[in-house]
Amino acid sequence: MSRVAIQPNADWHCETAAQATRRFIRACERWGVTGTSLIHPLPDSEGRPISMDVGFFGEPSASRLLVVVSGMHGVESLPGAAIQVGWIESGGAELLPRDTAVLMVHQANPWGCAYRRRFNEDNIDLNRNFLDFSLPLPLNDRYPAIHDQLKPGTRLGDFGERSGDFLGELVSGEGIDSVIDLLMAGQHQFPRGFGYGGQEAAWSNRSLAQLMATYSPGRERVCYLEIHSGLGPYGYGQLISLQLGSTLERTRRWFGQWVFNPRADKQPGEAGYREVPGHSTDGFIGFFPGAEVTPVTLEMGTYPPGASLALLLEEHVLYCAGDNAPTGKLDALRALIQEYHFPVDPDWRVANWCRGWQVIQQAMRGLTHD
Ligand SMILES: [Zn+2]
């Protein structure tokens, strides 16, 4: 257990992706780390370049490595970015055990971060994109039946304003778990559809593969921590694992028996069971051939899932409407969606930062003592 006293009320949070990028790069520089920036092919809405930024802390040849990733779902990036900057600026690197290093990957989905979208520049949910694309793609056989309804001028309203009613009807018919499966399981058939997983590796997936190829040689034990928000009880940081067998056992030894695993804790067909094909935690295992990899996702809970999902559907309809959408409506909605993933409430933010710090320390202990 580290004896460093962190400051719970220190505020490492930024309000925009551009501010967060500047703060992350400045923090790396202040702690003597020259980061790497992978520039995204598209600019932000003000024409500025956007990037996935990386900082490496510790001995370059360390055999043990913790990789911390923020912003895989763009609109969820700011809580994760605050944990990364807080760890750096609190002197986390000075606490690194021998032969252990940390790689911070800031804004893995730079376009989604800049535009406050869950999805990327190609409408892809990156957590459904880490697949072997030489194999047949997973089939979400329920999605095609509702695809045509998730468009402007349908039951969801001219521009998605009746998304809440639509979702309410679905939920009252088949229950929230079934509806979450239908919409969030991912689909690979409709590039302009909801929850699209892509038909090839997305820019972020390719960039992460390229980055990890440079950081993987010599690593024997790797912990991969991906930070998300918006799922689970308000202010509670739930750890989720998708791996089975000895990897799941190790994850629970390191992070506690309450680590939730939707593939192991539920049976196929049971409410709450999720297969989640193409998840990045599966993809990361492949980036470190020969190493023991322990992937885990931190989900900082905010508001109830039904409300959040209705907003995501409304945003999807407006996205489909493109230039036909009423001026300002999409921006206003994305601001609300940001609140649903990154509450302005300072107490939520304290919980976020402290939980993030705690999970990083748990990962360190697991990497070095297990
Ligand atoms: Zn997420």
Residues whose N, C-alpha, C, O or C-beta is under 5 A from the ligand:
A	BS01	ZN	H73 E76 H228 S229
